């Protein structure tokens, strides 16, 4: 089950890369920024 999910996710990322022309490095930075943003948002919501 997890192997199928991993393969599906990899295929979807490849399709996204072909459509947008982004490199692996750019996608990693986008994922990092997204995680940071949502982490800060969740932390702000949780602690206020």
Backbone torsions as a table, in degrees:
resi	resn	phi	psi	omega
1	UNK	NA	-50.1	-179.0
2	UNK	-67.8	-33.9	178.4
3	UNK	-65.1	-39.7	177.8
4	UNK	-65.3	-40.9	178.2
5	UNK	-63.5	-42.5	178.9
6	UNK	-63.1	-43.7	178.5
7	UNK	-64.2	-42.6	178.7
8	UNK	-61.6	-44.6	-178.9
9	UNK	-63.1	-42.3	177.9
10	UNK	-62.6	-40.8	178.0
11	UNK	-65.5	-39.9	179.0
12	UNK	-65.6	-38.2	177.6
13	UNK	-65.9	-38.9	177.3
14	UNK	-63.0	-42.4	177.8
15	UNK	-62.8	-44.1	178.8
16	UNK	-60.9	-42.6	179.5
17	UNK	-63.1	-41.8	179.8
18	UNK	-66.2	-37.8	-178.8
19	UNK	-71.8	-37.9	-174.5
20	UNK	-98.5	-21.9	-177.4
21	UNK	78.0	16.8	179.4
22	UNK	-80.4	149.1	176.5
23	UNK	-88.8	168.9	176.3
24	UNK	-58.5	-40.8	-178.4
25	UNK	-63.2	-42.2	179.3
26	UNK	-65.8	-39.9	178.5
27	UNK	-65.3	-38.0	177.3
28	UNK	-62.6	-42.0	178.7
29	UNK	-66.5	-38.4	177.3
30	UNK	-64.0	-43.7	179.1
31	UNK	-63.7	-39.7	178.0
32	UNK	-63.3	-47.2	-179.3
33	UNK	-63.6	-39.9	178.7
34	UNK	-64.2	-44.1	178.2
35	UNK	-64.0	-40.9	177.9
36	UNK	-63.5	-45.9	-179.9
37	UNK	-60.3	-51.2	-178.0
38	UNK	-69.2	-32.0	175.7
39	UNK	-65.1	-43.6	177.1
40	UNK	-66.1	-41.2	178.7
41	UNK	-62.8	-45.1	178.7
42	UNK	-65.4	-41.5	177.8
43	UNK	-63.2	-41.6	178.2
44	UNK	-63.4	-44.5	-179.5
45	UNK	-65.3	-40.9	-175.3
46	UNK	-69.4	-38.4	-172.2
47	UNK	-98.8	2.3	177.0
48	UNK	-114.8	NA	NA
